[in-house]
Amino acid sequence: MIGMRSSTITYISGHRELRSVRIGHGEWDSEYGFVVDASLPFDDCAAHVGGEGWGWQGVSFGDLQVRAYVTSLSAEDVLLRVKTQSFSVAQSIAERQNGFAAGAKAGFSTSTEQGRQQAMITYPLWYGDYGGTAPIDFYVRNAGRYRLVLVFMGRGGENEKASLLNSVKIPAS
């Protein structure tokens, strides 16, 4: 079960609907899509959940967008792809920034929390009149013969991420 506590939630899970969010458009979502798609096959994406629209339907950068992937890749493979492929894209984005973000670097860290392996990528974004640091968190958890990867793009309410992570239940095999 996947859910977000918010007054407005966009939940996309059908193959036809998912195609509409495969590529981000506009500010923030384009870069999020490039970074995430570099390491995870979009065909493994089972759901996209957000507090507002994605791409052209988005109205701000202050929301949280989440994707759930179910993959046959091992947890180690997922984390290696994030560390190499996704991080490389984030570094490339960071190198092209100017304004307040000129010279800023992308960041990468890992941790383990409550049985989930986590990798975080951050990178600067600047759009001429505003910008900030873009965070992407990847949480990997075994689910029988598959891995569940929850990808959090952006920032949401204080407890949205924790609430969502705690709401995911994987039955014992």
C-alpha positions as CSV (number, residue, x, y, z in Angstrom):
1,M,0.0,0.0,0.0
2,I,1.3,3.4,-0.9
3,G,-0.2,6.6,0.3
4,M,0.6,10.2,1.1
5,R,-1.1,12.4,3.7
6,S,-2.1,15.5,1.8
7,S,-5.2,17.3,0.8
8,T,-4.4,16.8,-2.9
9,I,-2.6,13.8,-4.2
10,T,-2.0,12.7,-7.8
11,Y,-1.6,8.9,-8.0
12,I,-0.6,7.4,-11.3
13,S,-0.2,3.6,-11.7
14,G,-1.6,2.3,-15.0
15,H,0.8,1.7,-17.9
16,R,-0.9,4.3,-20.0
17,E,-0.9,6.9,-17.2
18,L,2.7,6.1,-16.3
19,R,3.8,6.9,-19.9
20,S,2.6,10.5,-19.2
21,V,5.2,10.9,-16.4
22,R,8.1,9.1,-18.0
23,I,9.8,12.3,-18.9
24,G,9.7,15.4,-16.8
25,H,9.0,18.7,-18.4
26,G,9.8,22.2,-17.3
27,E,11.9,23.2,-14.3
28,W,13.0,20.7,-11.6
29,D,11.0,17.7,-13.0
30,S,13.1,17.5,-16.1
31,E,16.3,17.2,-14.1
32,Y,14.7,14.8,-11.6
33,G,13.6,12.6,-14.5
34,F,17.1,12.6,-16.1
35,V,18.8,11.7,-12.8
36,V,16.4,8.9,-11.8
37,D,16.1,7.4,-15.3
38,A,19.8,7.1,-15.5
39,S,19.8,4.2,-13.0
40,L,16.4,2.7,-12.9
41,P,14.5,1.2,-15.9
42,F,11.3,3.1,-16.3
43,D,9.6,-0.2,-17.2
44,D,10.0,-1.2,-13.5
45,C,8.1,1.9,-12.4
46,A,4.8,0.7,-10.7
47,A,3.5,4.0,-9.5
48,H,4.1,7.8,-9.4
49,V,2.6,9.8,-6.6
50,G,2.8,13.5,-6.0
51,G,1.2,16.4,-4.1
52,E,0.7,18.2,-7.4
53,G,1.1,17.6,-11.1
54,W,4.3,16.4,-12.7
55,G,6.0,18.3,-15.5
56,W,3.8,20.8,-17.3
57,Q,1.0,20.1,-14.8
58,G,3.2,21.1,-11.9
59,V,2.7,24.5,-10.2
60,S,5.7,24.7,-7.9
61,F,9.0,23.1,-7.0
62,G,8.1,22.8,-3.3
63,D,6.2,19.5,-3.5
64,L,7.3,15.9,-3.1
65,Q,7.1,13.5,-6.0
66,V,7.5,9.8,-5.4
67,R,8.0,6.8,-7.7
68,A,7.8,3.2,-6.7
69,Y,9.8,0.7,-8.7
70,V,9.6,-3.1,-8.4
71,T,12.8,-4.5,-9.9
72,S,14.6,-7.8,-10.3
73,L,17.9,-5.9,-9.9
74,S,19.7,-6.7,-6.6
75,A,19.9,-4.1,-4.0
76,E,23.6,-3.8,-4.6
77,D,23.1,-3.3,-8.3
78,V,20.5,-0.6,-7.7
79,L,22.8,1.3,-5.3
80,L,25.8,0.9,-7.6
81,R,23.7,2.3,-10.6
82,V,22.6,5.2,-8.4
83,K,26.1,5.9,-7.3
84,T,27.6,5.8,-10.7
85,Q,25.0,6.5,-13.4
86,S,22.5,8.8,-11.6
87,F,25.2,10.6,-9.7
88,S,27.1,11.2,-13.0
89,V,24.0,12.9,-14.4
90,A,23.6,15.0,-11.3
91,Q,27.2,16.1,-11.5
92,S,26.7,17.1,-15.1
93,I,23.7,19.2,-14.2
94,A,25.6,20.8,-11.4
95,E,28.5,21.7,-13.7
96,R,26.1,23.6,-16.0
97,Q,24.7,25.8,-13.3
98,N,25.4,29.5,-13.0
99,G,24.1,32.3,-10.7
100,F,24.3,31.4,-7.0
101,A,24.9,27.8,-7.9
102,A,28.1,28.4,-10.0
103,G,30.8,26.1,-8.8
104,A,28.5,24.1,-6.6
105,K,28.9,20.3,-6.7
106,A,26.6,17.4,-6.6
107,G,26.6,15.4,-3.4
108,F,26.1,11.7,-2.7
109,S,25.6,9.7,0.6
110,T,24.3,6.4,1.7
111,S,22.9,4.9,4.9
112,T,20.8,2.1,6.2
113,E,17.5,2.8,8.1
114,Q,14.9,0.3,9.4
115,G,16.0,-2.5,7.0
116,R,16.1,-0.2,4.0
117,Q,19.2,0.9,2.2
118,Q,19.2,4.5,1.3
119,A,21.2,6.6,-1.2
120,M,20.8,10.4,-1.5
121,I,21.8,12.6,-4.4
122,T,21.7,16.4,-4.1
123,Y,22.6,18.9,-6.8
124,P,22.2,22.7,-7.4
125,L,19.6,24.1,-9.8
126,W,19.4,27.7,-10.9
127,Y,16.8,29.2,-13.2
128,G,18.0,32.8,-13.5
129,D,15.7,34.3,-10.9
130,Y,15.5,31.5,-8.3
131,G,17.0,28.1,-7.5
132,G,18.0,25.7,-4.8
133,T,19.3,22.3,-4.0
134,A,17.4,19.4,-5.6
135,P,17.3,16.3,-3.4
136,I,16.6,12.8,-4.6
137,D,16.4,9.9,-2.1
138,F,16.4,6.3,-3.2
139,Y,15.2,3.7,-0.6
140,V,15.8,0.0,-1.5
141,R,14.2,-2.9,0.3
142,N,14.0,-6.6,-0.4
143,A,10.5,-7.8,-1.3
144,G,10.9,-11.6,-1.8
145,R,12.6,-12.2,-5.1
146,Y,12.2,-8.5,-6.1
147,R,13.4,-5.2,-4.7
148,L,11.1,-2.3,-3.9
149,V,12.8,1.1,-4.7
150,L,11.0,4.2,-3.5
151,V,12.4,7.4,-5.0
152,F,11.6,10.7,-3.4
153,M,12.2,13.8,-5.6
154,G,11.9,17.2,-4.0
155,R,10.7,18.3,-0.7
156,G,7.3,17.9,0.9
157,G,5.7,18.4,4.2
158,E,7.8,17.7,7.2
159,N,6.4,14.2,7.8
160,E,5.4,13.1,4.2
161,K,8.4,11.0,3.5
162,A,8.5,9.3,6.9
163,S,4.8,8.6,6.7
164,L,5.0,7.1,3.3
165,L,8.1,4.9,4.2
166,N,6.3,3.7,7.3
167,S,3.1,2.9,5.4
168,V,4.8,0.4,3.1
169,K,4.1,-3.2,4.2
170,I,5.8,-6.1,2.5
171,P,4.3,-9.4,3.5
172,A,6.6,-12.2,4.7
173,S,7.3,-14.7,1.9
